[in-house]
Amino acid sequence: MPKAASKAKAPAPAYTKTVAYDVAEQLRTPAEMAAYLDAWLEEAPDDVAGITRALGDIARAKGMSQVARDAGLSRESLYKALSENGNPSFATVLKVARALGVKFHAQPA
C-alpha cells in the first residue's frame, strides 16, 4: 500500500513592518542639514510652511532642547513656532537658523 503523501504546510506569508519616515533621522551632518534647507529654499521658495517645517526637521535632528537654548527660546515656543500651524516671526527664524548653524544667502533672482 502506498504511503499517503503528507500535506506540506505552506509557509505563512511574510509581512513587512512599515514605520513612518522621519527625515530628521537622516540629517546627520551640518552639511546635510544645510543642503536640506537649501533644497527647500531653492525648490519651494514661496512655501513658508515647508521652509518652517524644514527648520523644524533640522532642529529635531540636532535636538530641540539644545536648539531652543542656543536660540534663547523655550522648548515649547520653539515647537510651537516650527509646528505645522506655526507662524514664526522673521526674528525667530534668524535665531533658529543661527542656533542650527546655517546661514541664509542672498543672490540675484
Summary of the structure (lengths in Angstrom):
residues: 109
radius of gyration: 23.2
end to end distance: 88.2
largest distance: 90.5
contacts: 221
relative contact order: 0.13
helix: 53%
strand: 0%
